[in-house]
Amino acid sequence: MTAAAPFFRPDLLARYDAHGPRYTSYPTAVQFTEAFDPAHYREAARKAKANADLSLYFHIPFCDTVCFYCGCNKIATKNRAHARPYLDRMKRELALQDALFDTSRPVTQLHWGGGTPTFLSHDEMAELMSATREHFNLVADQRAEYSIEVDPREASPATIALLRELGFNRLSLGVQDFDERVQRAVNRIQPREMTETVLDAARRNGFKSVSVDLIYGLPHQSVESFSRTLDAIIDLKPDRVSVFGYAHMPSLFKMQRQIDESALPSPAVRLAILERVIARMCDAGYVYIGMDHFALPGDELARAFEAGTLQRNFQGYSTRADCDLIGIGASSIGKIGDVYAQNARELADYTAAIDAGELAITRGVRLCADDELRRDVIMRLMCGGELRFDDVARTHGIEFPTAFADELARLAPMANDGLIDLSHDAIRVLPAGRMLVRNVASVFDRYLGQASLRRFSRTI
């Protein structure tokens, strides 16, 4: 029996494979509405808890080249001059957000995503971090989780040293696959040596954690080819590894039309690759966090998982308690108290709002009491793998078996299949349910019947 055996049940994975949310939020972004505007956001900021920590997210959309699989909000350009006006507007947006909050509140979490954040020059990155410190209270390194997504093709050892000097202490490296044929098919040429150089520089400069992102389901991948990539990653020994299933949705993401669909691995091959991933990572000593995340036992993410303190936000799994999140930049999403708010996705719309001296928020949602209850239930399942009815009852003043009688009935087949343990007082996600925790959580999502499931990626 392999280390994957408790988690990997091909019969169940095939039966439950479906489209569904990843639940980086609840309600999901599909429920955001344009009726939510900057005035709603300002009201939420006015009511925000004064003693809660803050989290900052910066979206930097520019990429030098486009990867065909990518579904992120990005702008492919080789003209680095585009960064300057965008940087100036993010600085003005920081000032607008500063005016809404008690900025003595500690910022314990910060993340730069994209796009490619290192599209900015060294001086521009230093300028943005300096502006952030002018407006917000960034805490000392030992309390902070300041992370940045790095494309190894865009980052020299000098870049990594600068990022550490600026205060970043976690890196996320995009790799996807080391196989040259796969790289050519998705327009991302990145030899292993590039990744190894960046990872080595991160270790020399004292980064607390380095994570690597892989994707299975890309064109020309096979069990054998992806096994070679896994062996290389295990040899490099990053602290965290995420292995995402490729979501081929060319109707939503036009660049994916560049991918030859006939070269995509079959569902059976995808499952076989996934089985190999689980087995190889577990055999190598990584802790299987759930879904598609792994971490070394000493990593803070693994410790949070074992302690039951894992959190989930728009960047995925996190070790920090629930913070108010301020989004900066085009398409970025914030969460303040009981609201989610998203900036304009299109650069022109974002530019027009900031140039007018206004927040760029164009849509969002205010949670009702039922939303907050269901968000709590879903996040307990996604992060802790356990839901005790008494805990929910104390927090929300409801009788769980009565309030969720229909949902508990719908969970019964999952209990019969061994995905969960369903008792009179709790729901516990079993090892075979870890990969399908999105399916378990979605039972409590009251919006799924109102939204097209095709807008979400497949759960496997």
N, C-alpha and C positions, 0 to 999 in steps of 0.2 A: 504493500500500500504506500502511495506517495504522500508527500506533505499536502498535496492539493486535495486528497480524497475527501476530507470533511467538508470542503467548500464547493467542490466541483461535482455536480450531478448533471450529466449531459441531458438526461430525460427531462429534468425540471427546467433547465435553462432553455431548452427548445420549446417547452410548453409555455413558459412564462415570458419569453422574449416578445417585447412589444414596445411601442413608442411611449415615452413618459418623461416627466420633468426630472431634473437632477436635484431640485429643491435646494438651490442656493438661496432661495427666498420662498416664502409663502405669504400671500398669493404670489404666483410666478409673474414674470414680466408680461405674460399674455394678458393679464388682467389690468395692467396699467391703462389709464384713460387720459385723454387729452383734456378732460374737464378739470383735471388737477393742474394747478398753475403755480407760479412763484408765490402768490399770496397764501396759498395753502401751506407751502413749505415754510414761509416765514412764521406762520402761526405755530407750526410744529416746533420750529426752533425756539420760539418764545416759551413754549411749554416744556422744553427739554429738561431732563433731570440735571441739576447743577453738579451733582457728584459723580456722574457717569463718565467713564473714559471716552476718549474720541479715537476714531480711526479715520485715516485719510486715504482716498484712492485717487490716483492721477492716471488718466487715460491719454496716452501719447500714440496717435494712430498711424504714424508714418513707418513705412517699410521700404528698404532699398529695392527689394524684389518681392514678388508675391508668391506665396506657396499655394499651390492649386487646391489643397484640401481645406484651407483656412475659412472659417465662418465668422471670424472676428470683424469688428468694425475697423477697417484700416484703409490707408491711402498709400498706394505704391508709387514711389517717386525717387529719383536719384538726385533731385535738387534739394540739397541740404538747407537752402535759404528759406524753405517753407517752415522750418522749425522756429525761426525768430519771431514772426508775428504770432504764431500759436503760443509760444512761450510767454510773450508779453500779455496775451489775453488770459492765460492761466494765472499769471500773477495778479491781474486785475480781478479775476474771479476769486482768488484767495482773499483779497481785500473785501469783496462783497460778502463772502462767507464769514470772515472775521467779525464783521459788524453785527452778525446775527447771534453769535455765541459768546458765552463766557470763555474766553480763550486762555484762562488760567487752568481750565480742565486739561488733564494730562493726555497727550496723544501717545498711546501705547502701541498702536499698530499703524503702519503706513505701507502702501504698496504702489509701485509704478507698474502699469501694464500697458498693453498695446494690441496691435502694432509692435514696434520695436523701440522701447524707451531709450536705448543707447544710440538711436538715430540722432539724438541731441549730441552736440559736441561736449567735450569735457568742461569747457567754460560754461556752457548753457546748463548742464546738469548741476554744476556748483551753484549757478545763479538761482535755479529753481529751488534747490534745497535751502539756500540762504533766505529766499523770500518766504519759504514755508516756516522757517524758524522765526522770522520777524513777526508772523501773524499768529502762530500757534506754539503751544508749549510742548515741544518734543522732549520726551523723557530720556534719561541716561540709558546707555547701551544695555546694561544688565536687566532693565525692565522692558526693553523695547523689542518689538518684532517688526523690523523695517526691511521689507523685501522688494525685489525688483526682478522682472522677467528679462532674461538676457539671451540674445541670439549669439552663440559662440562665433558666428561669422562676422559679428559686428563688435567684438570686444577683445581687446588686446590685454596682456597682463597689466599694462599701465592703467587701462580702463577699470579693471577689477580692483586695483590698489586704490584708485580714486574713489570708487563707490564705497569702499570700506571707510575711507577717510571722511566721506560725506555723512556717514552714519548708518549705511545699510549693513545689516548683519546676516541676511539670508538671500540666497540666489536661487532662481528657478531657471534651469537651462532647457531650452527647446532642442530636442534631438530627433524624435519621431522614429528614425530607423537608420542604422549605419549601412544598410545594403545599398550599393551604388546604383543598381538598376531601379530600386524603389525611389531613391533620391532623384534620379533623372525624371522619373514619371511624375513626381509631384513638384518639380522645379525647386528643389532644395539640396544643393550640393554641399555636403558638410562632412568631410573626413573625420574619422575618430580623433585624429591628432588635434584638430581644432578644439573639440570638446575637452579633451584631456588637458590641453594647455590652460583653458579657462578654469577647469576644476582644480588643477594644481595651484594656480594663482590664488584662487579663493581660499584654499587651505593655508597657503603661506601668509595670507593677509588676515587670518583669524576669523573668517566667517563662521557663524555658529552652525549653520545648516545649509547644505546644497541639495536641491532636488532636481530631478531629471524627468522630463515629459517624453513618453513614447506614445505611438499610435499604432494600433493593430487594425487590420482591415483595409490597408492601403494597397494600391495596385502592385501586382507581382509578388506580394508577400506569400510565404509558405511557412509551415511549421519549422522547417529546417533553416530557412533564411532568418526568420525572426529569432530562432534559438541562438544563432550566432550573435545577433545584436544583444540579446539578454546576457550571453556570456561576457560580452565586452562591457556591458553596464555593470554587471556584478564584479568584474575585475576592477573597474574604476571606483566602485563602492561609494556611490553618493548616499547621503543620509536618508533621502526620501526618493521614491520612484512612483510616478503616476503613469498608468498604462490605459489610455483612453481608447474606446472603440470609435473608429472613424464613422461619422454620420454623413452619408452621401445624400445630399439634398440639393441637387443642382437647380431646382426650381426656386429655391430660396437664396442660394449662393452661386451667382453666375460663374465665378471663377472655377467652380468644381466641374463645369462643362468641359474644361480642358483635360479632364481625367478620362481615360479610356475605360468605360464601364466593363468591357469584356475582360479587362485585366484584373478586376477586383476579385478577391478570394470569395469562394462560395460560403454560404452560411455554415456548412460543415467544417470548412477549413478555418473560418473565424473561430468557431468553438474550439477546435483543436489547438489553435494558437493560444487562445485564452487559457486552456487547460495547462499548456506548457508554461505560460507566464506564471500562473499560480504555483505550479510545482517548483519551478526554478527559483522563484523569489523566496518561497518558504524554505526550500532546501538550503538556500544561501544565508538563512538566518534572519530574513526580514519579517517583521510583524505585519500580518495582513489586517489593515485597518478596516477595510470594507470597500464595496464597489470596485474601484480601480486604484486604490492607494496602498502603498507599502512604506514602512519606515524601519530603520535599524532600531533595535531594542533601546538604545540609549538616547535616541532622538526625542525631543520634547513632544512631538506628535504621538509617538508610540506610548510615551509615559502618560499623556493626557487620555489616550484611548484606554489604557489599563486602569486609570484612576476614575474613569467615567466623567471626565471634565471636558471632553472634546466638544468643539463648537463648529458651526457651519455658517459661512457667509458667501458673498459673491465671488471670492477668490477660492472657494472650496473649503476643505477642512482647516480648522484653525485651533490654536491652543488658547486663545484669548476669550475672556468672558464677553458677553454680549455688549458691544459698544455702539454708540451713535456713530454712524458712518457718513462722512461728507465726501461726495463725489466731485472731482474737478476734471474738466475737459469734456470734449464732445462725446456723447453717448454714455458717460459715466453715471452710475446709479448710487444714490445715497439712501440711508435709512435713519430717520430721526424719530425716535419714540414709536408712534403707531402709524407712521407713513413711510412709503417708499417714493422716491422721486428720481426721475431720469432726465438728464440733459438732452438737448437736441442731438440727434444722431448725425445729421449732415453738417459738415464743417461750415458751410455758408450760413446755416441757421444759427449755429453756435456763435459764429463771428458776429452776426448782426445783433444778437442779444447782448453780448458782452460789450460791443462798441456802443450800444445804447445805454450802457450803465446798468443793465438789468441781469438778473440771474437767467441762465440759459435753460431752465427747467421747462419742458414741454409736455410732460405726462407723468403720471404717478398714481398712487392709490392710498386712501386712508383705510386702515384696517378697522373692521367692526369687531364686536366682542367675539363673534363666532370665528372670525379670521384669526384672532389672537389665540383662541383656544386651540384651533386646528394647527396653527403654526407651532405651538408648544408641543402638541402630540407628535407632529411630523418630525420636528427637530430632535425630540427625545429618541425616536426610533432611528433616525438617520445617524445620530452621533453616538448614542449610548447603547443602542441595540436592545433597550429595555424600557418598558413603560409600565409603571406601577399606578394602578387606578386611583389609589388613595392620594398619591402625590398630585395628580391632576385635579382631583376633587378639592384638595385644600387650596390650590392656587386659583382655581376658577369657580369654585362654589357650585359644582355640578355633581350629579350621580353618574359616574362614567358608564356603567352597564346600561343605564336607562337612556342617557343622551346619545350613546353610540350603539344602540341595539342593532341597527341595520348594518353598520360597519363590522361589528363583531360577527354577525352572521356571514358576511362576505369573506371574513378571514378564516372561517372554518375549513374550507378546502386547502388553504395554505398550511394550516395546522396539520391536516391529514397527510399532506405531502412532505411534512418535516421541515418546512421553511421557518416556522415559528412554534413556540410553545405557548398555547393559549389556555390560561387558567382562569379561575374565578376572580383573581385580583391583579393580573398582570399579563402583558404580552412580552415575550422574550424572543429576539431574533436568534435562531439557531445557526450553527456554522454554514449549513446549506443555504440559508437565507441571506447570508452576508452579501453575496453578489447580486441578490434580487431585492435588496432592501428598498429600492425605489418602488418596486411593485407593492411591497407591504405598505409603505408610507402613502402611496397614491390612493389607497382605499379610503383615506380620511380627507382627500382633496375633493371638496364639493364643487369645484369648477370644471373638473375634467370632462363632464358631460356637456359642458357649454363651449368647450374649445376643441379645435381640431388637433387630435393627437399627433397628426403628421408634422406639426410644428416642432415637436420634440424629437430628440435623438432616441435611438433604440436603447433599451435597458441592457442589452448584451451586445 
